[in-house]
Each structure stands twice: as C-alpha cells, then as structure tokens.
Amino acid sequence: MAGSRNELYRRIKIAGMIAYIPIMLAASPLAGFFAGDYLQKKFNLPFYFLIICIAIGIVVGIRESVRIIRQVLRIDNNQPPNPNAK
C-alpha cells in the first residue's frame, strides 16, 4: 500500500513539473519584453535592445525547460537529485 502511494505521489510530482514547462516558455519571453520595454523607455535605448531582451528571455525559458526535463528524468529513474547540476 505504501509503495503504491509513493508511486502516485511521484507521478503527480512529475506531472506538475511537466505542466510547468509551457508556463515557463510563455513567461520568459514576456518578462524579457517588459524588462526591455521598460529599460528602452527609461534610458532611451535603440529598438534592437528590446529584441535582445526578448531573445534572452527565450534562451532562459529553454534552458529552464531543459533543467526541468533532466529533473523529471532523474525522478523517473529513481536517482537522487544532484545539487551541483546546472
């Protein structure tokens, strides 16, 4: 009984982590846009600065998604989490 309960909790944890990936992929470029827009207007920067901030947001979103996928694979394979992994 305890084994099936732990398996259920593990599966729920994996589903929650995977459900977070689309949110991260949508929020990161939006954060880059708003940060770039604010800095562009505040310091009178050229337009391409906004594009650079959006690109940084996309890269951060992809990088975080890869990190989450690695964590899910570790959990699925019952490996202990590596605190030094980036």
DANORTA-V914962 format. One record per backbone hydrogen bond with DSSP energy under -0.5 kcal/mol. NH is the residue of the N-H (numbers start at 1). CO is the residue of the C=O. If there is no record, write none. Layout:
BEGIN
nh: <NH/NH>
co: <CO/CO>
END
This chain:
BEGIN
nh: <5/6/7/8/9/10/11/12/13/14/15/16/17/18/19/20/21/21/22/23/24/25/26/27/28/29/30/31/32/33/34/35/36/37/38/39/40/41/42/43/44/45/49/50/51/52/53/54/55/56/57/58/59/60/61/62/63/64/65/66/67/68/69/70/71/72/73/74/75/76/77/78/79/83/85>
co: <1/2/3/4/5/6/7/8/9/10/11/12/13/14/15/16/17/18/18/19/20/21/22/23/24/25/26/27/28/29/30/31/32/33/34/35/36/37/38/39/40/40/46/47/47/48/49/50/51/52/53/54/55/56/57/58/59/60/61/62/63/64/65/66/67/68/69/70/71/72/73/75/74/81/82>
END
